[in-house]
């Protein structure tokens, strides 16, 4: 079980958030927006908000736990047309009643596309830009939002959350190579960015990297905790420039495998970039054929704790679903 974050890490988490470096045009734009909207803010402050519905307040005290689940057949193709009675969910070993079952979920996506721009990846960056542009065109629908990040020694947001394909594809041109690889920072800050978006949407990180790690301020536990707390699915495309384990960063690979397994995502290993387009296509198809399951935990779990989840599917299937969630709030 993942231990809770220590409170003395608050300063470190605040420092990490500052490591997302927006491009200069974003900084200038924000200054103009503050000036323009100051009058609007004054108008919106008039009058108290309407009273909350007491029924909604009572209902929200027992959190609905959503589990996005991917089911693959033995050939690793998405398994469609499964029925609710084929699924079972267990929390801490106790079977739960499935209150929501939604096949081929249409729940909108918030997706952070994070591209390794370290020196070890520089020579392949243009090819990665082209493949990423094609993936954006495939995966983003009008109700979805995607943001583009590059990371080397720091994490840089080059395109904010948007469904505008032209804007997002153009933002890839602003990716710049750098020294060092802040891999854990990328997972941490990508999860933080997704977690600040409104609830009720699927949150996904697609990470393209060689799994090297050299300059992060976050460590493995901080990165994994951030992904779990934000309910983020991590899909990693790991490009193995060296096939021999003795010449690779296998520690980084194992760390990404663990985070992907914890969150319900997956990791794909590529021996060359010619496989990149097909891998992006696999991820897109999986995201479009996921099942949304949800339940009200019984017994009700204490606040501020991590809870284990297992999803079982009747039949010969491979199941990807998150293995753990955080109940939120302060520990009881």
C-alpha positions as a Markdown table, in Angstrom:
| # | Residue | x | y | z |
|---|---|---|---|---|
| 1 | Unk | 0.0 | 0.0 | 0.0 |
| 2 | Unk | 1.2 | 3.5 | -0.8 |
| 3 | Unk | 2.0 | 5.5 | 2.3 |
| 4 | Unk | 0.4 | 8.9 | 2.7 |
| 5 | Unk | 2.4 | 11.9 | 1.8 |
| 6 | Unk | 4.3 | 13.5 | 4.7 |
| 7 | Unk | 3.1 | 17.0 | 5.6 |
| 8 | Unk | 6.7 | 18.3 | 5.6 |
| 9 | Unk | 6.8 | 17.8 | 1.8 |
| 10 | Unk | 4.4 | 20.7 | 1.3 |
| 11 | Unk | 7.2 | 23.1 | 0.6 |
| 12 | Unk | 8.8 | 20.7 | -1.8 |
| 13 | Unk | 5.5 | 20.2 | -3.7 |
| 14 | Unk | 5.1 | 24.0 | -4.0 |
| 15 | Unk | 8.6 | 24.3 | -5.4 |
| 16 | Unk | 7.9 | 21.6 | -7.9 |
| 17 | Unk | 4.8 | 23.4 | -9.1 |
| 18 | Unk | 6.9 | 26.4 | -10.0 |
| 19 | Unk | 9.0 | 24.1 | -12.2 |
| 20 | Unk | 6.3 | 24.2 | -14.9 |
| 21 | Unk | 7.8 | 26.9 | -17.0 |
| 22 | Unk | 5.2 | 28.6 | -19.3 |
| 23 | Unk | 6.4 | 30.2 | -22.5 |
| 24 | Unk | 6.9 | 33.9 | -22.5 |
| 25 | Unk | 3.8 | 34.6 | -24.6 |
| 26 | Unk | 1.7 | 32.9 | -21.9 |
| 27 | Unk | 3.1 | 35.1 | -19.2 |
| 28 | Unk | 2.4 | 38.3 | -21.2 |
| 29 | Unk | -1.1 | 37.1 | -22.0 |
| 30 | Unk | -1.9 | 36.4 | -18.4 |
| 31 | Unk | -0.8 | 40.0 | -17.4 |
| 32 | Unk | -3.2 | 41.4 | -20.0 |
| 33 | Unk | -6.0 | 39.1 | -18.9 |
| 34 | Unk | -5.7 | 40.3 | -15.3 |
| 35 | Unk | -6.0 | 43.9 | -16.4 |
| 36 | Unk | -8.9 | 43.2 | -18.6 |
| 37 | Unk | -11.0 | 41.1 | -16.2 |
| 38 | Unk | -10.5 | 43.1 | -13.0 |
| 39 | Unk | -13.8 | 44.9 | -13.6 |
| 40 | Unk | -15.6 | 41.6 | -14.4 |
| 41 | Unk | -14.4 | 40.2 | -11.1 |
| 42 | Unk | -16.0 | 43.1 | -9.2 |
| 43 | Unk | -19.3 | 42.5 | -10.9 |
| 44 | Unk | -19.3 | 38.8 | -10.2 |
| 45 | Unk | -18.8 | 39.4 | -6.5 |
| 46 | Unk | -22.2 | 41.0 | -6.1 |
| 47 | Unk | -24.6 | 39.1 | -3.9 |
| 48 | Unk | -24.3 | 35.7 | -2.1 |
| 49 | Unk | -24.4 | 32.4 | -4.0 |
| 50 | Unk | -27.7 | 30.5 | -3.9 |
| 51 | Unk | -28.1 | 28.0 | -1.0 |
| 52 | Unk | -26.8 | 24.5 | -1.7 |
| 53 | Unk | -29.3 | 21.7 | -2.0 |
| 54 | Unk | -29.1 | 19.7 | 1.3 |
| 55 | Unk | -29.7 | 16.5 | -0.6 |
| 56 | Unk | -26.6 | 17.1 | -2.7 |
| 57 | Unk | -24.6 | 17.9 | 0.4 |
| 58 | Unk | -25.6 | 14.6 | 2.1 |
| 59 | Unk | -25.0 | 12.6 | -1.0 |
| 60 | Unk | -21.5 | 14.0 | -1.5 |
| 61 | Unk | -20.5 | 12.9 | 1.9 |
| 62 | Unk | -20.3 | 9.3 | 0.6 |
| 63 | Unk | -18.0 | 9.6 | -2.4 |
| 64 | Unk | -18.7 | 7.6 | -5.6 |
| 65 | Unk | -15.6 | 5.8 | -6.6 |
| 66 | Unk | -15.1 | 5.7 | -10.3 |
| 67 | Unk | -12.9 | 3.0 | -11.9 |
| 68 | Unk | -12.0 | 3.4 | -15.6 |
| 69 | Unk | -11.3 | -0.1 | -16.9 |
| 70 | Unk | -9.7 | -1.3 | -20.1 |
| 71 | Unk | -10.4 | -4.9 | -21.1 |
| 72 | Unk | -8.2 | -6.6 | -23.8 |
| 73 | Unk | -8.5 | -10.0 | -25.4 |
| 74 | Unk | -5.6 | -12.5 | -25.7 |
| 75 | Unk | -4.4 | -10.6 | -28.8 |
| 76 | Unk | -4.3 | -7.3 | -26.9 |
| 77 | Unk | -7.3 | -5.9 | -28.8 |
| 78 | Unk | -10.0 | -4.0 | -26.9 |
| 79 | Unk | -12.8 | -6.3 | -25.8 |
| 80 | Unk | -16.2 | -4.8 | -26.6 |
| 81 | Unk | -19.8 | -5.7 | -25.8 |
| 82 | Unk | -19.1 | -7.0 | -22.3 |
| 83 | Unk | -22.0 | -6.9 | -19.8 |
| 84 | Unk | -22.2 | -5.6 | -16.3 |
| 85 | Unk | -22.6 | -9.2 | -14.8 |
| 86 | Unk | -19.1 | -10.1 | -16.2 |
| 87 | Unk | -17.5 | -7.5 | -13.8 |
| 88 | Unk | -16.7 | -7.6 | -10.1 |
| 89 | Unk | -15.1 | -4.9 | -8.0 |
| 90 | Unk | -13.4 | -5.5 | -4.7 |
| 91 | Unk | -12.2 | -2.8 | -2.2 |
| 92 | Unk | -9.8 | -4.1 | 0.4 |
| 93 | Unk | -10.9 | -7.6 | -0.5 |
| 94 | Unk | -14.7 | -6.9 | 0.0 |
| 95 | Unk | -16.9 | -7.2 | -3.0 |
| 96 | Unk | -18.8 | -4.0 | -3.9 |
| 97 | Unk | -22.1 | -3.3 | -5.6 |
| 98 | Unk | -21.5 | -1.8 | -9.1 |
| 99 | Unk | -23.8 | 1.3 | -9.2 |
| 100 | Unk | -22.7 | 2.6 | -12.5 |
| 101 | Unk | -21.8 | 0.6 | -15.6 |
| 102 | Unk | -21.0 | 2.4 | -18.8 |
| 103 | Unk | -19.5 | 0.5 | -21.7 |
| 104 | Unk | -17.5 | 2.5 | -24.4 |
| 105 | Unk | -17.6 | 5.4 | -22.0 |
| 106 | Unk | -18.1 | 8.8 | -23.6 |
| 107 | Unk | -16.8 | 10.6 | -20.5 |
| 108 | Unk | -14.7 | 13.5 | -21.9 |
| 109 | Unk | -10.9 | 13.3 | -21.7 |
| 110 | Unk | -8.4 | 15.7 | -20.1 |
| 111 | Unk | -5.0 | 14.5 | -21.5 |
| 112 | Unk | -1.5 | 15.7 | -20.8 |
| 113 | Unk | 0.9 | 14.8 | -23.6 |
| 114 | Unk | 4.4 | 14.9 | -22.2 |
| 115 | Unk | 7.4 | 14.6 | -24.5 |
| 116 | Unk | 11.0 | 14.0 | -23.4 |
| 117 | Unk | 13.2 | 16.7 | -24.9 |
| 118 | Unk | 16.4 | 15.7 | -23.2 |
| 119 | Unk | 19.7 | 15.5 | -25.1 |
| 120 | Unk | 19.3 | 11.7 | -25.4 |
| 121 | Unk | 16.1 | 12.3 | -27.4 |
| 122 | Unk | 17.1 | 15.4 | -29.4 |
| 123 | Unk | 18.0 | 13.6 | -32.6 |
| 124 | Unk | 14.5 | 12.0 | -32.8 |
| 125 | Unk | 12.5 | 15.1 | -31.7 |
| 126 | Unk | 11.2 | 16.1 | -35.2 |
| 127 | Unk | 9.9 | 12.6 | -35.8 |
| 128 | Unk | 8.2 | 12.6 | -32.4 |
| 129 | Unk | 6.6 | 16.0 | -33.2 |
| 130 | Unk | 5.1 | 14.5 | -36.4 |
| 131 | Unk | 3.8 | 11.4 | -34.7 |
| 132 | Unk | 2.4 | 13.4 | -31.8 |
| 133 | Unk | 0.6 | 15.8 | -34.2 |
| 134 | Unk | -1.1 | 12.7 | -35.8 |
| 135 | Unk | -2.1 | 11.4 | -32.4 |
| 136 | Unk | -3.6 | 14.7 | -31.4 |
| 137 | Unk | -5.7 | 14.7 | -34.5 |
| 138 | Unk | -6.9 | 11.2 | -33.7 |
| 139 | Unk | -7.6 | 11.4 | -30.0 |
| 140 | Unk | -9.0 | 14.9 | -29.4 |
| 141 | Unk | -12.8 | 15.3 | -29.8 |
| 142 | Unk | -14.8 | 18.5 | -29.3 |
| 143 | Unk | -15.5 | 17.7 | -25.7 |
| 144 | Unk | -11.9 | 16.7 | -24.9 |
| 145 | Unk | -9.0 | 18.8 | -23.8 |
| 146 | Unk | -5.3 | 18.2 | -24.3 |
| 147 | Unk | -2.2 | 20.0 | -23.2 |
| 148 | Unk | 1.3 | 19.6 | -24.5 |
| 149 | Unk | 4.4 | 19.6 | -22.2 |
| 150 | Unk | 8.1 | 19.1 | -23.0 |
| 151 | Unk | 10.5 | 18.1 | -20.3 |
| 152 | Unk | 14.3 | 18.0 | -20.0 |
| 153 | Unk | 15.9 | 19.5 | -16.9 |
| 154 | Unk | 12.6 | 21.4 | -16.3 |
| 155 | Unk | 9.0 | 20.8 | -17.4 |
| 156 | Unk | 7.7 | 23.3 | -19.9 |
| 157 | Unk | 4.0 | 23.7 | -20.9 |
| 158 | Unk | 4.0 | 24.7 | -24.6 |
| 159 | Unk | 0.3 | 24.3 | -25.2 |
| 160 | Unk | -2.5 | 24.7 | -22.6 |
| 161 | Unk | -5.6 | 22.5 | -22.3 |
| 162 | Unk | -7.6 | 22.9 | -25.4 |
| 163 | Unk | -9.6 | 21.1 | -28.0 |
| 164 | Unk | -8.3 | 23.3 | -30.9 |
| 165 | Unk | -6.4 | 20.9 | -33.1 |
| 166 | Unk | -4.5 | 23.5 | -35.0 |
| 167 | Unk | -3.4 | 25.3 | -31.8 |
| 168 | Unk | -2.3 | 22.0 | -30.2 |
| 169 | Unk | -0.4 | 20.7 | -33.2 |
| 170 | Unk | 1.3 | 24.1 | -33.7 |
| 171 | Unk | 2.4 | 24.1 | -30.1 |
| 172 | Unk | 4.6 | 21.0 | -30.8 |
| 173 | Unk | 6.9 | 23.3 | -32.7 |
| 174 | Unk | 7.8 | 25.1 | -29.5 |
| 175 | Unk | 9.4 | 22.0 | -28.0 |
| 176 | Unk | 13.1 | 22.7 | -27.4 |
| 177 | Unk | 15.8 | 20.3 | -26.5 |
| 178 | Unk | 17.5 | 20.6 | -23.1 |
| 179 | Unk | 20.1 | 19.0 | -20.8 |
| 180 | Unk | 19.0 | 16.5 | -18.1 |
| 181 | Unk | 15.8 | 14.5 | -17.7 |
| 182 | Unk | 13.3 | 15.4 | -15.0 |
| 183 | Unk | 11.2 | 12.2 | -15.4 |
| 184 | Unk | 9.5 | 12.1 | -12.0 |
| 185 | Unk | 8.9 | 15.9 | -12.2 |
| 186 | Unk | 7.0 | 15.3 | -15.4 |
| 187 | Unk | 4.7 | 12.7 | -13.9 |
| 188 | Unk | 4.2 | 14.8 | -10.7 |
| 189 | Unk | 3.5 | 18.1 | -12.5 |
| 190 | Unk | 1.4 | 16.5 | -15.2 |
| 191 | Unk | -0.8 | 14.9 | -12.5 |
| 192 | Unk | -1.0 | 18.2 | -10.6 |
| 193 | Unk | -2.1 | 20.1 | -13.8 |
| 194 | Unk | -4.8 | 17.5 | -14.5 |
| 195 | Unk | -5.9 | 17.5 | -10.9 |
| 196 | Unk | -6.6 | 21.2 | -11.1 |
| 197 | Unk | -9.1 | 20.7 | -13.9 |
| 198 | Unk | -12.8 | 20.3 | -13.1 |
| 199 | Unk | -13.9 | 16.8 | -11.9 |
| 200 | Unk | -16.1 | 14.4 | -13.8 |
| 201 | Unk | -13.6 | 13.8 | -16.7 |
| 202 | Unk | -11.1 | 11.1 | -17.4 |
| 203 | Unk | -7.5 | 12.2 | -16.7 |
| 204 | Unk | -4.7 | 10.7 | -18.7 |
| 205 | Unk | -1.0 | 11.3 | -19.1 |
| 206 | Unk | 0.7 | 10.0 | -22.3 |
| 207 | Unk | 4.4 | 10.1 | -21.6 |
| 208 | Unk | 7.0 | 9.7 | -24.4 |
| 209 | Unk | 10.5 | 9.0 | -23.0 |
| 210 | Unk | 13.5 | 6.7 | -22.9 |
| 211 | Unk | 13.0 | 6.4 | -19.1 |
| 212 | Unk | 16.1 | 8.2 | -18.2 |
| 213 | Unk | 16.0 | 10.2 | -14.9 |
| 214 | Unk | 18.7 | 12.7 | -13.9 |
| 215 | Unk | 17.4 | 16.0 | -12.6 |
| 216 | Unk | 14.0 | 15.6 | -10.8 |
| 217 | Unk | 13.2 | 17.3 | -7.6 |
| 218 | Unk | 10.4 | 14.8 | -7.0 |
| 219 | Unk | 11.2 | 11.2 | -6.2 |
| 220 | Unk | 9.3 | 8.0 | -7.3 |
| 221 | Unk | 6.9 | 8.1 | -4.3 |
| 222 | Unk | 5.9 | 11.7 | -4.9 |
| 223 | Unk | 5.3 | 11.1 | -8.6 |
| 224 | Unk | 3.2 | 8.0 | -7.9 |
| 225 | Unk | 1.2 | 9.6 | -5.1 |
| 226 | Unk | 0.4 | 12.6 | -7.3 |
| 227 | Unk | -0.9 | 10.4 | -10.1 |
| 228 | Unk | -3.0 | 8.3 | -7.6 |
| 229 | Unk | -4.5 | 11.3 | -5.9 |
| 230 | Unk | -5.4 | 13.0 | -9.2 |
| 231 | Unk | -7.0 | 9.8 | -10.5 |
| 232 | Unk | -4.7 | 9.9 | -13.5 |
| 233 | Unk | -4.1 | 7.0 | -15.9 |
| 234 | Unk | -0.4 | 6.9 | -17.0 |
| 235 | Unk | 0.4 | 5.6 | -20.5 |
| 236 | Unk | 4.1 | 5.5 | -21.2 |
| 237 | Unk | 5.8 | 4.9 | -24.5 |
| 238 | Unk | 9.3 | 3.9 | -23.7 |
| 239 | Unk | 11.8 | 4.1 | -26.6 |
| 240 | Unk | 14.6 | 1.6 | -26.0 |
| 241 | Unk | 17.6 | 3.1 | -27.9 |
| 242 | Unk | 19.7 | 0.2 | -26.4 |
| 243 | Unk | 18.2 | -3.3 | -26.3 |
| 244 | Unk | 20.8 | -4.6 | -23.8 |
| 245 | Unk | 19.7 | -4.1 | -20.2 |
| 246 | Unk | 23.2 | -3.2 | -19.2 |
| 247 | Unk | 23.1 | 0.0 | -21.2 |
| 248 | Unk | 19.6 | 1.1 | -20.3 |
| 249 | Unk | 18.0 | 2.9 | -17.3 |
| 250 | Unk | 16.0 | -0.1 | -16.1 |
| 251 | Unk | 15.3 | 1.6 | -12.8 |
| 252 | Unk | 13.3 | 4.3 | -14.7 |
| 253 | Unk | 11.5 | 1.6 | -16.7 |
| 254 | Unk | 10.5 | -0.3 | -13.5 |
| 255 | Unk | 9.3 | 2.9 | -11.9 |
| 256 | Unk | 7.1 | 3.7 | -14.8 |
| 257 | Unk | 5.7 | 0.2 | -14.9 |
| 258 | Unk | 4.8 | 0.4 | -11.3 |
| 259 | Unk | 3.0 | 3.8 | -11.7 |
| 260 | Unk | 1.2 | 2.6 | -14.8 |
| 261 | Unk | 0.0 | -0.5 | -12.9 |
| 262 | Unk | -1.1 | 1.5 | -9.9 |
| 263 | Unk | -3.1 | 3.9 | -12.0 |
| 264 | Unk | -4.7 | 1.5 | -14.5 |
| 265 | Unk | -2.6 | 2.7 | -17.5 |
| 266 | Unk | 0.0 | 0.7 | -19.5 |
| 267 | Unk | 3.6 | 0.9 | -20.7 |
| 268 | Unk | 4.7 | 0.2 | -24.3 |
| 269 | Unk | 8.3 | -0.6 | -25.2 |
| 270 | Unk | 9.5 | 0.4 | -28.6 |
| 271 | Unk | 12.8 | -0.7 | -30.2 |
| 272 | Unk | 12.6 | 2.0 | -32.9 |
| 273 | Unk | 10.5 | 5.1 | -33.7 |
| 274 | Unk | 8.9 | 3.4 | -36.7 |
| 275 | Unk | 6.6 | 1.8 | -34.1 |
| 276 | Unk | 5.5 | 5.1 | -32.6 |
| 277 | Unk | 2.5 | 5.8 | -34.8 |
| 278 | Unk | 1.1 | 2.3 | -34.3 |
| 279 | Unk | 1.5 | 2.7 | -30.5 |
| 280 | Unk | -0.2 | 6.0 | -30.4 |
| 281 | Unk | -3.1 | 4.3 | -32.3 |
| 282 | Unk | -3.2 | 1.5 | -29.7 |
| 283 | Unk | -3.6 | 4.0 | -26.9 |
| 284 | Unk | -6.3 | 5.9 | -28.8 |
| 285 | Unk | -8.3 | 2.8 | -29.4 |
| 286 | Unk | -8.0 | 1.7 | -25.7 |
| 287 | Unk | -9.2 | 5.2 | -24.5 |
| 288 | Unk | -12.2 | 4.9 | -26.8 |
| 289 | Unk | -13.3 | 1.4 | -25.7 |
| 290 | Unk | -13.0 | 1.8 | -21.9 |
| 291 | Unk | -15.6 | 0.8 | -19.4 |
| 292 | Unk | -16.6 | 3.2 | -16.6 |
| 293 | Unk | -17.5 | 1.4 | -13.4 |
| 294 | Unk | -18.5 | 3.2 | -10.2 |
| 295 | Unk | -19.6 | 2.2 | -6.7 |
| 296 | Unk | -20.3 | 3.6 | -3.2 |
| 297 | Unk | -17.8 | 2.0 | -0.9 |
| 298 | Unk | -19.3 | -0.3 | 1.7 |
| 299 | Unk | -18.2 | -0.1 | 4.5 |
| 300 | Unk | -17.4 | 3.6 | 4.2 |
| 301 | Unk | -13.6 | 4.0 | 4.3 |
| 302 | Unk | -11.9 | 6.5 | 6.7 |
| 303 | Unk | -10.7 | 9.8 | 5.3 |
| 304 | Unk | -7.1 | 10.4 | 4.3 |
| 305 | Unk | -6.3 | 6.8 | 3.5 |
| 306 | Unk | -5.3 | 4.7 | 0.4 |
| 307 | Unk | -7.6 | 1.9 | -0.5 |
| 308 | Unk | -6.8 | -1.1 | -2.7 |
| 309 | Unk | -9.1 | -2.0 | -5.6 |
| 310 | Unk | -9.4 | -5.1 | -7.8 |
| 311 | Unk | -11.5 | -5.5 | -10.9 |
| 312 | Unk | -12.3 | -9.0 | -12.1 |
| 313 | Unk | -13.8 | -9.8 | -15.5 |
| 314 | Unk | -15.2 | -13.2 | -16.3 |
| 315 | Unk | -13.4 | -14.8 | -19.3 |
| 316 | Unk | -9.9 | -14.9 | -20.7 |
| 317 | Unk | -9.1 | -11.2 | -20.6 |
| 318 | Unk | -6.3 | -8.8 | -19.7 |
| 319 | Unk | -7.7 | -6.1 | -17.4 |
| 320 | Unk | -6.2 | -2.6 | -16.8 |
| 321 | Unk | -7.7 | -0.7 | -13.9 |
| 322 | Unk | -6.3 | 1.4 | -11.1 |
| 323 | Unk | -5.2 | -0.7 | -8.1 |
| 324 | Unk | -5.5 | 2.0 | -5.5 |
| 325 | Unk | -7.3 | 5.3 | -4.7 |
| 326 | Unk | -7.1 | 8.0 | -2.1 |
| 327 | Unk | -10.2 | 8.8 | -0.1 |
| 328 | Unk | -9.3 | 12.5 | 0.3 |
| 329 | Unk | -9.6 | 14.7 | 3.4 |
| 330 | Unk | -7.5 | 14.6 | 6.5 |
| 331 | Unk | -6.7 | 11.3 | 8.2 |
| 332 | Unk | -9.3 | 10.3 | 10.8 |
